[in-house]
Amino acid sequence: MGRGNLWWSWFHIADTVRHFEILLDNRQAKGVFTLMGPGFVTQAQFASVLGKQLKPPAFMPLPGFVVSLMMGEFGEEVLLKG
């Protein structure tokens, strides 16, 4: 989206499920738990890898003005600027 330079944190669904299983098995666990991936990728990198996995690959970025038109201020502030 936009220039694709927004940094994203990612976490695989299998890792998320496993962490929920651990927390459900440990009834004494209390508080807030944060799940984080090993690093960050740009939105463009993420879209490229996701496109290759889902087929067809991502080949054309979504222009920022389209995101703004579709999502308004939310699109600009959250999806394009982070």
C-alpha positions as CSV (number, residue, x, y, z in Angstrom):
1,M,0.0,0.0,0.0
2,G,1.3,3.4,-0.9
3,R,5.1,3.2,-1.2
4,G,5.2,0.0,0.8
5,N,7.9,1.3,3.2
6,L,5.8,1.0,6.4
7,W,7.4,-1.5,8.8
8,W,5.2,-4.5,9.9
9,S,5.7,-6.9,12.8
10,W,4.5,-10.4,11.9
11,F,3.8,-13.6,13.8
12,H,3.0,-17.0,12.2
13,I,-0.5,-18.4,12.9
14,A,1.0,-21.7,14.1
15,D,3.1,-19.9,16.6
16,T,0.0,-18.0,17.8
17,V,-2.0,-21.2,18.2
18,R,0.9,-22.9,20.1
19,H,1.1,-19.9,22.5
20,F,-2.6,-20.1,23.2
21,E,-2.3,-23.8,23.9
22,I,0.5,-23.1,26.4
23,L,-1.5,-20.4,28.2
24,L,-4.6,-22.5,28.3
25,D,-2.6,-25.4,29.8
26,N,-1.1,-23.1,32.4
27,R,-4.2,-21.9,34.3
28,Q,-1.9,-19.9,36.7
29,A,-0.7,-17.6,33.9
30,K,-2.2,-14.1,34.5
31,G,-1.6,-10.7,33.0
32,V,-0.9,-9.4,29.5
33,F,1.1,-11.5,27.0
34,T,2.6,-10.1,23.9
35,L,3.4,-12.3,20.9
36,M,6.1,-11.0,18.7
37,G,8.0,-12.3,15.6
38,P,11.7,-12.4,15.3
39,G,11.9,-9.2,13.3
40,F,10.2,-6.6,11.1
41,V,9.6,-6.5,7.4
42,T,8.3,-3.7,5.2
43,Q,4.8,-3.9,3.9
44,A,6.2,-4.3,0.4
45,Q,8.3,-7.3,1.5
46,F,5.4,-8.9,3.3
47,A,3.1,-8.4,0.3
48,S,5.6,-9.9,-2.1
49,V,6.1,-13.1,0.0
50,L,2.3,-13.4,0.7
51,G,1.6,-13.0,-3.0
52,K,4.0,-15.8,-3.9
53,Q,2.4,-18.1,-1.3
54,L,-1.2,-17.3,-2.3
55,K,-0.7,-17.1,-6.1
56,P,-0.9,-14.9,-8.1
57,P,2.0,-12.9,-6.8
58,A,1.7,-9.3,-5.8
59,F,2.9,-7.3,-8.7
60,M,1.3,-3.9,-8.4
61,P,1.2,-1.7,-5.3
62,L,-2.1,-0.1,-4.1
63,P,-1.6,3.7,-4.5
64,G,-1.8,5.7,-1.4
65,F,-4.5,8.0,-2.7
66,V,-6.8,4.9,-3.3
67,V,-6.2,3.8,0.3
68,S,-7.1,7.3,1.4
69,L,-10.3,7.4,-0.7
70,M,-11.4,4.0,0.5
71,M,-10.5,4.3,4.2
72,G,-10.4,8.0,4.8
73,E,-8.3,9.3,7.7
74,F,-7.9,5.7,9.2
75,G,-6.3,4.6,5.9
76,E,-3.8,7.5,5.9
77,E,-2.8,7.4,9.5
78,V,-2.8,3.6,10.2
79,L,-2.2,1.9,6.9
80,L,0.1,4.4,5.2
81,K,1.9,6.2,8.0
82,G,1.7,3.6,10.8
